[in-house]
Each structure stands twice: as C-alpha cells, then as structure tokens.
Amino acid sequence: MAIQQGTSAHATTTGTSLTFAKNSFGEDEMLLVGINAGASDVVSSVTYAGIAMIRAGFVNNGNSTAYLYYFPSPPTGSNNVIISTTGSVTIDATGFNIYGVKQAPPEVVVTSTANLAGSCANALTPLTDNSVHVLSMATDAFPCTSITNGTVLTGSQFGLSNPALITPPALHTMTCNSSGGNNNWAIVGASFAPSENKKNFSFIM
C-alpha cells in the first residue's frame, strides 16, 4: 500500500515542558514528533498517551537543535504529546501522522547542518521502493518557507518529500530554503518504508 499523509498539530512554549493534543487513527500508522529546542541536547523525554516515544535522531548547530521522535501504531483517539526538557528553553514542536507505513524504525536517518546560510540540504538513499523522506527542522532566525523536492508542513517544523513516494529507491535530496535571510540550520532526515498491507487509505488533511 502507498504511504499517505495525515494530520498535524503544532504548539510552542518557553519552559521545561510542552503538552499538546494529537489525534491518531491506528492501522499502519506512524506518529512523528519534530522538535526545535535549545542549543544542545535538552529534551529528556517525549511521550504520547503516557507512553515513551522513540528518538530517531537529533542534531544541533550551536544555536538550534532539531529532534525527530516516532511511535509505531500509536493508541487511537486524541491523546497528549508531552515533551520534557532538562532546563527552561523555547520548545517548538509539531506532531504529524503518516499511514501505510511499515511498523519498524526508519530505514535511514541522516542529519545535516548549515551555518549562516539561506538553505540547508538533507540527502539520503531509501532502502525500499515507494518510501517517504521526512524532515524535522530547527532554525534560529527565519523559518523554512519552501523545500526543493519537498513540501513544508504545519509550523515550518516538518518537511515531506514531493512527490511523496520515492521510486525507485535512489539518492533523494530535500533542500530547505528561507526567504527571510541567513540561518543556522539543524535537520534530521529519515526514510520510512511502506507497509506490506494491501489496504489503501485516503489522504487525511
């Protein structure tokens, strides 16, 4: 089955924790949470419905830190995402669902950074045909306003490959661009493989 795009929820605060609600629908679903928080590794835990999410990766550039967390087959319904940090920082986060996804860790995780630049590229090679390339982004000055070979999702926190499915599984590069000026960038990129389930989902926007 093909991987499909789901809904997103965005929230931000300054403090040691951030809580926001996110809907999940279940079958062959992957819940993703992208976070921009602090200048170093300050995120101590991320939970959904009280269950710990798994960190796929993080990277910082001295000013900004990007994180990507995932949760295969999350509990259905509206549940809280809770992000906890070791100190008071600005926490900017987005929760996002994709469907028709193999219930396994991302096949490839690649981090990238750029300093005082108008753009930052993230390149990876998926292992499976019809995979999707997802980005969690952090910037310290201007938001990502467009992505070459991708789409900016809610909150400027996530990027999704466009066309969404990478076929055949060859090198794929998404470049995040800012129209505001130069940034320090931190990006975590990951590829997720499609489920072997034959059921099809409609896009849920």
ROSE-216244 format. One record per residue (C-alpha): x, y, z; residue in three letters. Coordinates in pm, whole numbers, padded with zeros to 5 digits, always signed. Example, Ala and Ser with C-alpha at 12.3 -4.5 7.8 and 13.67 -1.06 7.14 Angstrom:
BEGIN
+01230-00450+00780ALA/+01367-00106+00714SER/
***
This chain:
BEGIN
+00000+00000+00000MET/+00110+00357-00053ALA/+00220+00583+00230ILE/-00033+00860+00287GLN/-00012+01199+00458GLN/-00211+01259+00775GLY/-00294+01550+01003THR/-00061+01772+01202SER/-00069+01970+01527ALA/+00172+02248+01627HIS/+00250+02409+01964ALA/+00520+02621+02125THR/+00610+02748+02472THR/+00902+02853+02688THR/+00964+02635+02993GLY/+01058+02280+03087THR/+00762+02102+02928SER/+00516+02132+02640LEU/+00185+01948+02612THR/-00046+01938+02311PHE/-00320+01708+02183ALA/-00279+01495+01870LYS/-00527+01261+01702ASN/-00425+00911+01594SER/-00629+00666+01392PHE/-00438+00339+01423GLY/-00377+00089+01143GLU/-00035+00102+00976ASP/+00019+00447+01128GLU/+00342+00618+01235MET/+00319+00918+01466LEU/+00610+01159+01424LEU/+00708+01449+01650VAL/+00958+01710+01534GLY/+01108+01947+01790ILE/+01320+02262+01785ASN/+01451+02318+02139ALA/+01764+02482+02276GLY/+02123+02494+02157ALA/+02218+02149+02287SER/+02051+01817+02374ASP/+01797+01926+02635VAL/+01498+01702+02555VAL/+01477+01434+02823SER/+01156+01257+02715SER/+00868+01264+02470VAL/+00552+01067+02546THR/+00221+01004+02370TYR/-00073+00883+02578ALA/+00177+00837+02861GLY/+00397+00601+02656ILE/+00755+00690+02567ALA/+00820+00774+02202MET/+01143+00663+02033ILE/+01412+00909+01929ARG/+01518+00861+01567ALA/+01790+01124+01588GLY/+01891+01477+01681PHE/+02147+01733+01569VAL/+02249+02080+01682ASN/+02448+02357+01518ASN/+02542+02554+01830GLY/+02227+02769+01827ASN/+01941+02534+01734SER/+01868+02165+01793THR/+01635+01951+01583ALA/+01484+01625+01709TYR/+01276+01355+01542LEU/+01071+01110+01750TYR/+00845+00831+01623TYR/+00575+00595+01757PHE/+00458+00291+01554PRO/+00088+00203+01589SER/+00010+00473+01847PRO/-00302+00447+02067PRO/-00607+00570+01879THR/-00808+00879+01961GLY/-00700+01220+02088SER/-00406+01189+02328ASN/-00145+01426+02463ASN/+00210+01460+02340VAL/+00425+01569+02638ILE/+00779+01696+02580ILE/+01006+01739+02883SER/+01341+01920+02891THR/+01627+01944+03141THR/+01607+02323+03159GLY/+01386+02614+03062SER/+01407+02669+02684VAL/+01181+02761+02395THR/+01016+02440+02274ILE/+00863+02445+01927ASP/+00705+02114+01823ALA/+00483+01955+01561THR/+00309+01617+01568GLY/+00239+01455+01232PHE/+00091+01123+01115ASN/+00172+00911+00813ILE/-00023+00599+00717TYR/+00052+00282+00523GLY/+00392+00266+00693VAL/+00592-00041+00789LYS/+00580-00064+01169GLN/+00955-00050+01215ALA/+01228+00209+01282PRO/+01319+00442+00995PRO/+01539+00260+00745GLU/+01783+00550+00709VAL/+01849+00853+00934VAL/+02075+01136+00815VAL/+02146+01465+00994THR/+02266+01787+00835SER/+02359+02138+00946THR/+02448+02471+00789ALA/+02559+02796+00948ASN/+02478+03147+00827LEU/+02317+03014+00510ALA/+01993+03071+00326GLY/+01935+02698+00276SER/+02033+02356+00404CYS/+02021+02022+00219ALA/+01941+01677+00358ASN/+02024+01377+00138ALA/+01956+01007+00192LEU/+01903+00689-00007THR/+01598+00483+00097PRO/+01635+00105+00102LEU/+01281+00025-00012THR/+01079+00130-00315ASP/+00798+00383-00251ASN/+00949+00506+00075SER/+00893+00857+00208VAL/+01158+01111+00315HIS/+01065+01313+00624VAL/+01250+01611+00777LEU/+01243+01767+01123SER/+01391+02117+01105MET/+01527+02371+01351ALA/+01634+02727+01269THR/+01746+03013+01492ASP/+01629+03316+01295ALA/+01398+03265+00996PHE/+01157+02978+00925PRO/+01184+02739+00633CYS/+00945+02879+00371THR/+01000+02627+00089SER/+01166+02293+00024ILE/+01322+02191-00305THR/+01188+01837-00379ASN/+00961+01863-00075GLY/+00670+02033+00098THR/+00674+02241+00418VAL/+00414+02117+00666LEU/+00238+02293+00954THR/+00455+02506+01182GLY/+00757+02502+00948SER/+00877+02208+01160GLN/+00831+01920+00915PHE/+00916+01857+00556GLY/+00781+01575+00337LEU/+00924+01455+00007SER/+00735+01576-00301ASN/+00642+01369-00494PRO/+00577+01195-00162ALA/+00690+00845-00266LEU/+01049+00785-00374ILE/+01063+00535-00659THR/+01298+00378-00742PRO/+01491+00392-00411PRO/+01770+00624-00524ALA/+01950+00919-00364LEU/+01695+01181-00265HIS/+01782+01537-00157THR/+01550+01789+00004MET/+01681+02144+00040THR/+01517+02372+00297CYS/+01508+02739+00199ASN/+01441+03058+00395SER/+01314+03373+00228SER/+01394+03586+00536GLY/+01773+03564+00534GLY/+02062+03351+00657ASN/+02006+03092+00930ASN/+02186+02842+01142ASN/+02012+02517+01040TRP/+01976+02176+01203ALA/+01789+01899+01021ILE/+01710+01535+01096VAL/+01603+01339+00788GLY/+01459+00988+00790ALA/+01309+00745+00539SER/+01015+00520+00625PHE/+00922+00214+00420ALA/+00567+00131+00306PRO/+00357-00133+00479SER/+00304-00468+00312GLU/-00066-00437+00397ASN/-00268-00407+00075LYS/-00534-00174+00222LYS/-00539+00180+00081ASN/-00601+00499+00279PHE/-00730+00831+00153SER/-00528+01141+00230PHE/-00643+01292+00562ILE/-00572+01663+00555MET/
***
